[in-house]
Amino acid sequence: MTYIKRNIDRYLEEWKTSSIRKPLLLRGARQVGKSSSVREFGKNFEFLLEINFERKNSDVAKGVFARHSNPQNILL
């Protein structure tokens, strides 16, 4: 499948080169290419952790965020 470039790609590159980069959270309308953009962007990194709360099997991930409200604990 061929990747279609999107406006968000520029923002993802800015995030990547920022010296104060923080965890990235994407939200938006359904079916606009968020997941495709992140997966394509993820090819720039050795590792990519994708947590998709819209998927039916996301209960484990949701549980981590429900138990820990402190971002530092979540990242650990």
C-alpha positions as CSV (number, residue, x, y, z in Angstrom):
1,M,0.0,0.0,0.0
2,T,1.3,3.4,-0.9
3,Y,1.5,6.0,1.8
4,I,-0.3,9.3,1.1
5,K,1.5,12.4,2.6
6,R,-0.6,14.4,5.0
7,N,-0.4,17.8,6.6
8,I,0.3,16.2,10.0
9,D,3.6,14.8,8.6
10,R,5.2,18.2,8.9
11,Y,4.1,18.5,12.6
12,L,5.5,15.1,13.4
13,E,8.9,16.1,11.9
14,E,8.9,19.2,14.0
15,W,8.1,17.1,17.1
16,K,11.0,14.8,16.2
17,T,13.5,17.6,16.0
18,S,12.4,19.5,19.0
19,S,14.8,19.6,21.9
20,I,12.0,19.5,24.4
21,R,10.1,16.6,22.9
22,K,7.4,15.1,25.1
23,P,5.2,12.0,24.6
24,L,3.0,12.4,21.5
25,L,-0.8,12.1,21.7
26,L,-2.9,12.3,18.5
27,R,-6.6,12.8,18.5
28,G,-8.9,13.5,15.7
29,A,-11.8,12.4,13.5
30,R,-12.1,8.8,12.4
31,Q,-10.6,7.6,9.1
32,V,-8.4,10.6,8.4
33,G,-5.1,8.7,8.5
34,K,-3.8,9.2,12.0
35,S,-2.7,5.6,12.5
36,S,-1.2,5.5,9.0
37,S,0.7,8.7,9.6
38,V,2.1,7.5,12.9
39,R,3.1,4.1,11.5
40,E,4.9,5.7,8.6
41,F,6.6,8.2,10.9
42,G,7.6,5.4,13.2
43,K,9.9,4.0,10.5
44,N,12.3,6.8,11.6
45,F,12.8,5.2,14.9
46,E,14.2,1.9,16.2
47,F,11.1,1.4,18.4
48,L,7.5,2.5,18.2
49,L,4.8,2.0,20.9
50,E,1.4,2.5,19.5
51,I,-1.5,2.5,22.0
52,N,-4.9,2.8,20.2
53,F,-7.7,3.3,22.7
54,E,-10.3,2.9,19.9
55,R,-9.5,-0.8,19.4
56,K,-11.6,-3.4,21.2
57,N,-8.5,-5.1,22.8
58,S,-7.2,-1.9,24.4
59,D,-8.5,-2.8,27.9
60,V,-5.0,-3.5,29.2
61,A,-3.7,-0.2,28.0
62,K,-6.7,1.6,29.4
63,G,-6.0,-0.1,32.7
64,V,-2.5,1.3,32.9
65,F,-3.8,4.8,32.5
66,A,-6.6,4.3,34.9
67,R,-4.3,3.1,37.7
68,H,-1.7,5.8,37.2
69,S,-2.5,9.4,36.9
70,N,1.1,10.6,37.1
71,P,2.7,10.8,33.6
72,Q,6.1,9.9,34.9
73,N,4.7,6.6,36.3
74,I,3.0,5.8,33.1
75,L,6.2,6.3,31.1
76,L,8.1,4.1,33.5
